[in-house]
């Protein structure tokens, strides 16, 4: 039964990592109500690895292009210059997220043990998504982002470490607020997840390696399920961002938050 629950949580992770409804919040709530024994912080971290593989596969051409431009560092062609600028802004945003995430690791870990926090944060996520559709972006491309705007997106990503705050929804919304084209904001958000997920897995590597062998299969199946479901949902979200339909996810977040809070208060 635990294997089946791990797969369910993996599917939830894959879907909600990219759909702007908070994967961490859904994992905390689903893990509690499914009474799954393993949904701790290490389990969530390794599930994100499945999402990472999905991003790497879906955006493989973009990622290879960025890497190529870094290798050809002295090449002054416009495409390579734009790519290097994009990489620089990714590094800036990731650094901000990493510093804040490392500093607040202990209180954030405690937040994952509460049902009240993710339920309340889902209300905030709904508000963030709702207002994102009201903003008219100025059509800025990622390579034109600038340091200050990169820092803002990094701060948004750090805020989304809290369970219940959608990483994709928050970073996309802030990206649109800074003037990014909607599709560019979504693309930047997805690629921005790569170093964050890698960093989280590296930090938790020792605890992951020390896991009891009895849970390895559960972790693997959950990660694989997250990869498949995550890959399938990426293009779906991008189309919703472009068509300004994130408000529908806002209604969903509010509904789940209200139901969870009612169930929490009944306990």
N, C-alpha and C positions, 0 to 999 in steps of 0.2 A: 504493500500500500504506500510506503514511503517513496518508492520509485515513481509511482503514479503522481503523487503530490509534487515531487521534484520537477517532473515534466510540466505539470500545470503551472508551477511557479516560474519555470523557464519560459513558457509561452507568455505568461503575464509580463515577465521582464522584457522579452523581446518586443512585444506590442507597445508597452507603456514607456519603454526607454525612448522611443521615437515619436509615438503619439504623445502629445503634450499634456499628459495626465499624471505624471510622476510615477516612475517605476518603483522608487524606494517606498513611497507611501502605499502603493498597491501591494508590494511584497510584505510589508509589515502587517497590513490588514489581512491579506490572504493567508499569510503564514499563521496568524493567530486563529482565524476562523476555520482553517483547514486542520489546525492542531498539528502542524508539521514540526518535527523535532529539530530540524537543522537550519531554519531560516534566520541565522545570526548574521553579523556583519560580514564574516568571511564568505558565507554562502552567497550573499548579495554581490560581493566583489567579484567572485568567480562567475556568477551569472552575467555580469557586465562584460566579461571576456567574450561571451557569445555575441553580444551586441557589437563589440569591437570588430570581430571577424566579419560581421555583416556590413559594417561601414567600410572596412578595408576592401571587401569584394565589390560593393556597389560603386564606390568612388575610386576604384583602382586606377583609372585613367588620370583622374585629377591628382591623386597622390603621387603617381609615377612622374607626372609632369612637374610637380613641385620638387621632388627629389632630383630630377634631371637638372632643373635650374640651379639647385644648390651645388651639384657636382660641377656644372659649367659656370662657376662663380664669376669668372672674368668675362663671360659673354654678356655683351651690353644690348642684345636684341630686346625689344620691348616686352615680348612674352616672358622672357627669363627675369627681367627686372620686375615685372608685375608679380610673378610667382614668388620671387625672393621677398618682396614687400609683404605679400600675404603670409609667408612663413614667419616673418618677423612679428607680425601682428598676432599670429597664433601663439608665438612664444611669449609675448607680452601678456596676453590674456591668461595663458596657462600658468605663468609665474604668479600672477595675482591670485588665481584660484588655489594653486599649490601652497602658497604661504599661508593663506587664511584657513585652508583645509587642514594643514598640519598643526597650526596653532590651536584650532578649535576642535581637534579630533576627539578629545575625551567627552566634552559636553554633547557633541554630535552623536557619539556612540550611544550615550544614554538616551538620546531622543528616539533611537530605534527600538527601545524597549517599551515605549508608551504608545497607546492607541489614540490618545487625545491629540497629541502633537500632529501626526500626519493627517488626521481628520480636519483639524483647524487649518493646517497649511494648504489643504486641497481647496478650501474656500478662497484663499489668497491666490492660488494658481488660477482658479476660475476667473477671478477679477483681472489678472494679468492677461489671460487669453482674450477676454471680452474686449478690453480696450485696444488690443493689438490690431483688431480689424478696423478700428476707427482712425488709425494713423495712416496718413498718405506718405509713403517713403519718397525720398528725393532721388532715388536711382543711383546712389553711390555704389561703386564696385568694391569688392573686398580689398584690393590693393590700394584703394584710396582711403582706407578706414582711418588711419592716424593713430597715434599712441593713446591719446586721451579716450577715444571711443573704444579702443581695444581694452583699456583698463576697465571701463564701464561694463563691457561684456564679460570680462574676467570676474568682476565683482558679482555680476548676475549669476554666473556659473557657480561661484562659491556659495552664494545664498541658496542655490538649488541643491546643495549637499543635504539640507534639511529634508527629512522624509515628508513627502506631501507637496513639495515645491518641484515643479517640472523643470528639469535641466533644459530640455529642448525648447519647451514653451517659453521659459524665461529668457534664454539667450537669443532666441529668434525675435521675441518681442522687443528686447533692448536693442538688438541689431537694427530692427525696423525703425525704432525711435531715433537711433543715431543717424538714420538716413539711408541705410543699406537697401538696395533693391530686395524685394521679398524673397525671390529665389536665391539671391546671393546670401541673404541672412540665414536661410535654411541650410544652404550648403556649408556656410562657415560654421554654423552650429554643429553640424554632423562631424565635420573634420576636426573641430575643436575638441570633440569628445575623445579622440584617439589618445593624445598624451595624458589626459586625465585618467582614463581607464587603465592605461598602461602603468601609470604612476601608482594608482591604488593597488593594483595587483603586485607590483614590486614591493610596496610597503608591507603588504600582508603575506609576502611570499613565505616567510618562516612559519607562520601559523598555518598556511595552506599545506606546506610540506609535512607538517606534523599532524595532519588530520588522520584519524583512524581509518584504516583501509576499508572498513565496513561502509563508509559514506562515500567512497570514491565514485562508485557507479551512480549514485544519486546526483552527485555534483556534475559528473560528465553528462548525464542525460538532461539535466536541467540546463547546462550550458549549451548543448546542441539544440535543444528546443528554443532557447533564446536566440541563437544564431538564425535558425530557419524563420521564426516568426518576425524577427527584427528585419531581416532582409526583405521580406515580403511587404512590409509596411512603409518602407522609406519613401518610395515614389508616391504612395498614397498621401503621406503627410505633405510632401512638397507641393502637390497639386492643391491641397487645402489651404496652404499658406498663400500661394499665388492668387487663389480665388477669394481670399479674405473670408474663410469659413471656419476660423478657429473658435468662433463664438459657440459653435455646437459642442466643442469639447469643454467649453466653460460650463455649459448647462450640465454636462455629464459630471464634471468635478464637483459642482455644487450638490448634485443629487447624491453622489457617493459620500460626500462629506456629511451631509445631513443624516443619511441612513446610518453611517458609522458612529456619529455622535449620539444618536438615539440609542443604538445598541450599546455604546459605551456607558451611557448614563443608566441603562437598565441593569447593568451588571452589579 
